[in-house]
Amino acid sequence: MKSYKVETLVYYSKITLDTKHIAKSSKAEIQEQLNTHAQEGWRLVSTDATSFGAAVYIYLYFEK
């Protein structure tokens, strides 16, 4: 039987001229989450993102 896990990462927008600052700053943390879960036997099966106010929520869906 498969197990499922959802990891939620939250990033907040800041005042800057760089429109891609969240994408740039989140890469390292997302990669760290992927590596950690892969070492534990989880595999990434889907992703999703949504924004609410000044925050961006990124959802990583894993299965084992």
Secondary structure as GFF3:
##gff-version 3
##sequence-region A 1 64
A	DSSP	beta_strand	4	12	.	.	.	ID=ss1
A	DSSP	alpha_helix	21	39	.	.	.	ID=ss2
A	DSSP	beta_strand	43	52	.	.	.	ID=ss3
A	DSSP	beta_strand	55	63	.	.	.	ID=ss4
###
